[in-house]
Amino acid sequence: MADNELNRSSAFSPEQMALVNGLVSSAVKEAVGGVFAQLGPVLKDLALTPEKIQAMEDARRAPTAAQEAFAARMKREKKDFSAQDAETRAKIRLIHSSCPHRDENDKESICLVHNYPDRQVRGICPICHSLIEPKHWAYEAPDKDGHAKAVLVDPHPDYKRVLLKQSRAD
């Protein structure tokens, strides 16, 4: 094989190489220019402007229909629960106030409880599950700042019966 056959670049003269390079370069420029000409409007639409960012933030903050339905359901359930809770508390108050604290044989049903740290006797009625307490200190529910207030609670109206049963037990 001759030297010319191994070196194929020698087949083109420098002028021919410049012409080929120019044609390839212009073809690439034209192709890239055409692609960017088509992508230009798309890229312009994709650009994040402050208005688009604000619109996305507003859309993210806006509740969806499912979230609104869930919130309405929770509000409804909270209202139902509050009504049911108030009704239950009223029934319990009625049961406690109407209980005679006597069993079917007309004997005292109040049981004594001695395991409180203040060493004062308390009573519990197994019929109505009422705790009969003496005068004592208790804490109210905390306010919005988290501070609870101590209050003096009056004795249960039937506490004298507990003291009477305690004196008979001694």
Buried (B, 14 or more C-beta within 10 A) or exposed (E): EEEEEEEEEEEEEEEEEEEEEEEEEEEEEEEEEEEEEEEEEEEEEEEEEEEEEEEEEEEEEEEEEEEEEEEEEEEEEEEEEEEEEEEEEEEEEEEBEEBEBEEEEEEBBBEEBEEEEEEBBBBBBEBBEBEBBBEBEEEEEEEEEEEEEEEEEEBBEBBEBBBEBBEEEE
